[in-house]
Amino acid sequence: MPNPVTSLLALLALAPVAAADQPRDAPIERIEMAQLTFHSRIVIRIPRMIDPRARERAERPVRLQEKRGPKCVPLTTLDRAVITGRDSIDLLLETGERIRARFDDNCPALDFYPDLYLRLPDDGLLCAGRDAIRSRSGGVCPIETFRRVVER
């Protein structure tokens, strides 16, 4: 699909040529109208951080257990993300919950950059099986499942 700005500039560039074959005092016989549609996407940046419990775990090992998680997570509750492995990240919610997003493939591109990105879904929910986490390098990691992470 051509860029809308390029299409508009091409239309404006051709306007003097189309008008040149008509005398200035000639009546206008027809009017052509054009419609341009602009589409935009909103991208959300999620700051990545060092796991806040890493220092505690070094002093006192904490056993974490994965349990069945939700199908979708409301983006309004998302606080930050922690990369926990090549195939998952933990989403830390404002409610204090920790939700692990498991990817269907390994996503090594997430290791190299400090931030993660999401495209804002129309419904405001980040859903497993539908949405993906993106890296600044352009890597896309589809989310396979969400798991709730709790201490044992």
Beta strands, then each sheet from edge to edge (+ up, - down):
strand 1: 43-47
strand 2: 64-68
strand 3: 72-74
strand 4: 78-85
strand 5: 88-93
strand 6: 98-103
strand 7: 115-119
strand 8: 125-127
strand 9: 132-135
strand 10: 140-151
sheet 1: 1+ 7- 9+ 10- 2+
sheet 2: 1+ 7- 9+ 10- 6+ 5- 4+
sheet 3: 3+ 8-
end
